[in-house]
Amino acid sequence: MSLSQEDIEKYFTRKDGTYLCARWGRPIAPVIFGVDEASLEVFKAALEAVVVLADHKMAETDPELGSNLMIFFCKDWDELAAVPHLDKLVPDLQILVKRLIKSDANQYRIFRFEEDGAIKAAFVFLRLDEHMANATADTIALSQATQTILLWSDTAFMDASPLGIVEDKAVLKPEIADIIRTAYDPTLPAVAQDKSHALRMAARLMVRQ
């Protein structure tokens, strides 16, 4: 069944009622800190799978930034303060760390944008709390790849995960996969702030199906 305009809108309508959808404007060049080699390969595979789904591109390096998708794993948020030069990449890092500790968060994402509003870079911070530690590496990897391929609403996945389980393996829910594919349609803008964008996405989904 096709997603309606209203179905799509909810994934990009923020708490304050504003609509914002943005995709990457440049190839994604990831680097991952704090995991072993086996987990690193799992993350790279998940990122590649989602990028292929979006018909986007990956790169070894970004000519301007070196790496434009940085994923940091830690056991305690205080560890972030010890990462060399991270305070230069993330303004007010100490304030952010205090906020994450106070809220008992286990993940946080920061996006940077091109002049036209497309995604330029993303920083992902993951704390291996009890909930995160009980999840498999491929589940965490696919979840984070999904949540960084687009600028979703801050409430998009509060009530339901973007993933499902098929034969004990984490997979993207079909509707989320459809949204990602459609958001990267070259006939659609890289960034949209009007809900008519969701109508255009729904129309394209209907044609595909």
Secondary structure, DSSP 4 states (H G I P E B T S, - for coil): -PPPHHHHHTTTB-TTS-B-EEBBSS-B-EEEES--HHHHHHHHHHHHHHHHHTT--B-S-BTTTB-SEEEEEESSGGGGGGSTTHHHHSTTHHHHHHHHHHHT-SEEEEEEE-TTS-EEEEEEEEE--HHHHTS-HHHHHHHHHHHHHB---TTTTSSS-SEEEETTEEEE-HHHHHHHHHHT-TTS-SEE-STHHHHHHHHHHHHH-
